[in-house]
Amino acid sequence: MYCPGRLSSLRVGRVGWGGAGPWQLWAVTGPVSLQEPSLYTVKAVLILDNDGDRLFAKYYDDTYPTVKEQKAFEKNIFNKTHRTDSEIALLEGLTVVYKSSIDLYFYVIGSSYENELMLMAVLNCLFDSLSQMLRKNVEKRALLENMEGLFLAVDEIVDGERAPVVILESDPQQVVHRVAVRVLQSAKEQIKWSLLR
């Protein structure tokens, strides 16, 4: 595991009396500060089309405060990632995990010291939830026709309404269920208001 701090030397030796124990590797370091596992990992969630244009973007901090800076960042991410087969990139001091499907590119962005597995869990949950909601037809046209479901799914996965952004859910079945409940509640409200007119 990588630990930030200055590494002064590595030592290998046997543990136990007289060196008869198992081999171990330990580091002699200067000041080391281990990062505690945190749920506050997501800086942004993006969905771009196959031209690199924004279909959905939700930024949770002020790393890119203006729309112009956000769009420039999105173009940069797309240019660096759309031709590669990897799933993780480090770009502009940020960790970017991404996945593509037909004509869509999904991105979850965190700071450079964030756990890639947590970011990937958010990405997989979003993708799998949308796949279930769109009946395995995760492509631009179907997504544009179901934007309400996308917004609700992202809100169920990541809570960015308060100061610390928290990952709420990583189970796609739970997300799909909660989105369906919220859509039904919304439909009931619309019917109620249309009958009261």
Summary of the structure (lengths in Angstrom):
residues: 197
radius of gyration: 21.7
end to end distance: 62.7
largest distance: 88.2
contacts: 533
relative contact order: 0.12
helix: 40%
strand: 28%
